[in-house]
Amino acid sequence: MQLTNKTMGNTAEEAELLNKAMKDAAANSTFGMKDAATATLNFARAGLDAEQAASALAPAMNLAAGEGGNLDTVSGGLVATINGFHGSFEDAGHYADVFAAACNNSALDVDSLSSAMSVAAPIFSAAGYSVNDAALYMGVMANNGIDADKAANSLKTGLARLVSPAKEGYEAMKQLGIEVTNADGSMKDSVTIQKELHDAFSKLSESEQIAAASAIFGKNQMAPWLALINTAPEDVGKLNASLN
């Protein structure tokens, strides 16, 4: 705690705030004070101040305990995700709830989701989406046997190419009638985009699907996107409802 307080530059009042948060979190968790102290030091090294760390600690510990995850991995992933979405650490409980819902309603596990979400978060945030949207697409991919790290990297590249397609991708999207933005230039919601992609690709043969996906998302990223696209919109809707 001395190291944590020195790293954060805490006043006596801030140190007491953090100490109380640790005791409260440990008292209601399978993790103890030593675990809480380690997580808090990790928060300090990630640049959080005492108030932010106090807000994030209990949600991180509850999430890791509830889903059988590694506290270091989960707490680090939670912080990176909140930062990736430019969110407030006062909302750490909401982010933890989304993580838990994604793991409980898909094939995702909390450690891999925590590690991978930080990769996907910035591009989803830039496109105007939330942590729910990122968890939705990663959960659908996980249900198709795609691990979270691969899903996150595919989503990072593929979503960027949907928003700003290369010439070949633009031609493929135009031919298929795919429009990912509304009239005002904002992105359509994630469920709508998946359904429109699904409906457009369902009219193609397998070889045509591969060619179109390669043009839009790139050869290295097309397989996870095809898994997402070919998932029944009803199944996507059910997972989305559970996340919301």
Disulfide bonds with the S-S distance in Angstrom:
none
